[in-house]
Amino acid sequence: MHPAGLFITFEGIDGAGKSTHIAALADAFRAAGRSVALTREPGGTPLAEKLRELVLNDAMDPLSEALLMFAARRDHLQQVIEPALAWGEVVLCDRFTDATFAYQGSGRGFDLEVLRQLERWVQGQPGTDALRQPDLTVWFDLPPAVAAQRLASARVPDRFESQPQAFFERVAAGYAQRMEGAPERFARIASDQPKAEVWQQVRQAFEQRGWLQPTEARA
Ligand code: TMP
């Protein structure tokens, strides 16, 4: 018997600082004896990584962008996420469908009803009405003005990172709206704080759910 799989996703506007905390969580779960699948969207499979290159770099209309995100997601779910969950692994996924609602929906202004339909097609579970959804979504909530400062010193920006602050204001509002629709699925992390304090909040979200044992804080 293996433990039940856990599907955890991480969200936030560009520059919100997810990466180091995802890596620290992977270490914490491994230290607790769990198998961890560390993955990301768009991406996570050879096909989805090719789609990532296109969607981050090539100009396209919002419907094409949304379709490519969901095409990549479908492959990722079938090839990586569902098998890993079936094996009882902890799947730590850097972004998932909330990003499509926040970026393509709220950011670009694309029709949310079309996105909901795509979500049903792509995440539908065979033989039931249920959708595959994360067990927990960790949302790194950072004011867009702070994220903009962090991004200014970053590498060459892609099609999303190069958007103006007003775009990220809409994306952040989109995340807030997704959380309102399913509050029990989200842990909102106040991310405008020193890294060690952000990590404390992240760790606590997992301890509260009984998924990690309380330990000394670490960054
Ligand atoms: P990353 O840089 O955090 O890996 O994310 C890649 C970019 O893709 C990021 O700017 C957010 C964007 N994105 C969307 O616009 N829609 C989506 O569905 C996903 C998963 C990411």
Residues whose N, C-alpha, C, O or C-beta is under 5 A from the ligand:
A	BS01	TMP	D14 E41 P42 M69 R95 F96 A99 T100 Y103 Q104 F160 E161
